[in-house]
């Protein structure tokens, strides 16, 4: 699985961080950081839920 974030769309609402902190992190100056571009399959449900929660649909999850 590959995760990507369109940083031009991202508003750093942190909904993804709350859903999957193993993959997404918010910096002190409210910038989103993608911690794992290729997380393990055990995180797929959380990553997909985070993508669905994104109000700007900035997160894309694809198969490698």
GROMACS elastic network, one bead per residue, 0.5 to 0.9 nm:
[ bonds ]
;  ai    aj funct       b0    kb
    1    37     6  0.83053   500
    1    38     6  0.57016   500
    1    39     6  0.66565   500
    1    40     6  0.72987   500
    1    41     6  0.70528   500
    1    44     6  0.76784   500
    1    61     6  0.68140   500
    1    62     6  0.56228   500
    1    64     6  0.50402   500
    2    36     6  0.87099   500
    2    37     6  0.56798   500
    2    39     6  0.71802   500
    2    60     6  0.81051   500
    2    61     6  0.57408   500
    2    62     6  0.52168   500
    2    63     6  0.59334   500
    2    64     6  0.58646   500
    3    23     6  0.88124   500
    3    34     6  0.82477   500
    3    36     6  0.76783   500
    3    37     6  0.50950   500
    3    38     6  0.63315   500
    3    39     6  0.77632   500
    3    47     6  0.80151   500
    3    59     6  0.70615   500
    3    60     6  0.57556   500
    3    62     6  0.65906   500
    3    63     6  0.88412   500
    4    34     6  0.78092   500
    4    37     6  0.66786   500
    4    58     6  0.81666   500
    4    59     6  0.57795   500
    4    60     6  0.52334   500
    4    61     6  0.66261   500
    4    62     6  0.84822   500
    5     8     6  0.86968   500
    5     9     6  0.82755   500
    5    10     6  0.73499   500
    5    32     6  0.89104   500
    5    34     6  0.75426   500
    5    57     6  0.89258   500
    5    58     6  0.54215   500
    5    60     6  0.63241   500
    6     9     6  0.55006   500
    6    10     6  0.62238   500
    6    57     6  0.86324   500
    6    58     6  0.50006   500
    6    59     6  0.65532   500
    6    60     6  0.81507   500
    7    11     6  0.80147   500
    7    12     6  0.89551   500
    7    32     6  0.80258   500
    7    58     6  0.71856   500
    8    11     6  0.81540   500
    8    58     6  0.81569   500
    9    56     6  0.61189   500
    9    57     6  0.76455   500
    9    58     6  0.54598   500
   10    13     6  0.78225   500
   10    31     6  0.89404   500
   10    32     6  0.78643   500
   10    54     6  0.83443   500
   10    55     6  0.87123   500
   10    56     6  0.64748   500
   10    57     6  0.80389   500
   10    58     6  0.55389   500
   10    59     6  0.82573   500
   11    14     6  0.84106   500
   11    30     6  0.88333   500
   11    31     6  0.84490   500
   11    32     6  0.85316   500
   11    55     6  0.85967   500
   11    56     6  0.74956   500
   11    58     6  0.87606   500
   12    15     6  0.80943   500
   12    16     6  0.87766   500
   12    26     6  0.72705   500
   12    30     6  0.62289   500
   12    31     6  0.61300   500
   12    32     6  0.57648   500
   13    16     6  0.78380   500
   13    17     6  0.86216   500
   13    30     6  0.86190   500
   13    32     6  0.89023   500
   13    54     6  0.78343   500
   13    55     6  0.80883   500
   14    18     6  0.63322   500
   14    19     6  0.86433   500
   14    24     6  0.83962   500
   14    25     6  0.78967   500
   14    26     6  0.67609   500
   14    30     6  0.87039   500
   14    32     6  0.77801   500
   14    54     6  0.84751   500
   15    18     6  0.52009   500
   15    19     6  0.62757   500
   15    20     6  0.86249   500
   15    50     6  0.68158   500
   15    53     6  0.63871   500
   15    54     6  0.64668   500
   15    55     6  0.85715   500
   16    19     6  0.50231   500
   16    20     6  0.58633   500
   16    21     6  0.74502   500
   16    23     6  0.85935   500
   16    24     6  0.64249   500
   16    25     6  0.83624   500
   16    46     6  0.88912   500
   16    47     6  0.78590   500
   16    49     6  0.80413   500
   16    51     6  0.68712   500
   16    52     6  0.88158   500
   16    53     6  0.67735   500
   16    54     6  0.65850   500
   16    59     6  0.88294   500
   17    20     6  0.52492   500
   17    22     6  0.80936   500
   17    23     6  0.76044   500
   17    25     6  0.55656   500
   17    26     6  0.69902   500
   17    32     6  0.85830   500
   17    50     6  0.76894   500
   18    21     6  0.60802   500
   18    24     6  0.84933   500
   18    25     6  0.89089   500
   18    50     6  0.82193   500
   19    24     6  0.87374   500
   19    46     6  0.63354   500
   19    47     6  0.76737   500
   19    49     6  0.71034   500
   19    50     6  0.55241   500
   19    53     6  0.84274   500
   20    23     6  0.58286   500
   20    24     6  0.62577   500
   20    25     6  0.87209   500
   20    43     6  0.80338   500
   20    46     6  0.56321   500
   20    47     6  0.61922   500
   20    49     6  0.83806   500
   20    50     6  0.65032   500
   21    24     6  0.50737   500
   21    25     6  0.60761   500
   21    35     6  0.87223   500
   22    25     6  0.79176   500
   22    35     6  0.71946   500
   22    36     6  0.77136   500
   22    39     6  0.85347   500
   22    43     6  0.82481   500
   23    33     6  0.84320   500
   23    34     6  0.59754   500
   23    36     6  0.51388   500
   23    37     6  0.77190   500
   23    38     6  0.89762   500
   23    39     6  0.70830   500
   23    43     6  0.85417   500
   23    47     6  0.75417   500
   24    32     6  0.69605   500
   24    33     6  0.58813   500
   24    35     6  0.56467   500
   24    36     6  0.76482   500
   25    31     6  0.82859   500
   25    32     6  0.57848   500
   25    33     6  0.51155   500
   25    34     6  0.65677   500
   25    35     6  0.68285   500
   26    29     6  0.79473   500
   26    30     6  0.57191   500
   26    31     6  0.55177   500
   26    33     6  0.60439   500
   26    34     6  0.89157   500
   27    30     6  0.51763   500
   27    31     6  0.52136   500
   27    32     6  0.63942   500
   27    33     6  0.71653   500
   28    31     6  0.74703   500
   34    37     6  0.65293   500
   35    39     6  0.88474   500
   36    39     6  0.54174   500
   36    40     6  0.89970   500
   38    64     6  0.83706   500
   39    42     6  0.80782   500
   39    43     6  0.65363   500
   39    44     6  0.77286   500
   39    47     6  0.86309   500
   40    43     6  0.57764   500
   40    44     6  0.71847   500
   41    44     6  0.51199   500
   41    45     6  0.83254   500
   42    45     6  0.75311   500
   42    46     6  0.85569   500
   43    46     6  0.53805   500
   43    47     6  0.60640   500
   43    48     6  0.85590   500
   44    47     6  0.51262   500
   44    48     6  0.59836   500
   44    49     6  0.84225   500
   44    61     6  0.88137   500
   45    48     6  0.52402   500
   45    49     6  0.60793   500
   45    50     6  0.85722   500
   46    49     6  0.50593   500
   46    50     6  0.61083   500
   46    51     6  0.86485   500
   47    50     6  0.50027   500
   47    51     6  0.62390   500
   47    52     6  0.87165   500
   47    61     6  0.76260   500
   48    51     6  0.50368   500
   48    52     6  0.63053   500
   48    53     6  0.86934   500
   48    59     6  0.88025   500
   48    60     6  0.84977   500
   48    61     6  0.67944   500
   49    52     6  0.50935   500
   49    53     6  0.62012   500
   49    54     6  0.88176   500
   50    53     6  0.50780   500
   50    54     6  0.63993   500
   50    59     6  0.78999   500
   51    54     6  0.53991   500
   51    55     6  0.88715   500
   51    57     6  0.66473   500
   51    58     6  0.74498   500
   51    59     6  0.50057   500
   51    60     6  0.66075   500
   51    61     6  0.74496   500
   52    55     6  0.79379   500
   52    57     6  0.70542   500
   52    59     6  0.81204   500
   53    56     6  0.88256   500
   53    57     6  0.78776   500
   54    57     6  0.50895   500
   54    58     6  0.65810   500
   54    59     6  0.70189   500
   55    58     6  0.79211   500
   56    59     6  0.83593   500
   57    60     6  0.77415   500
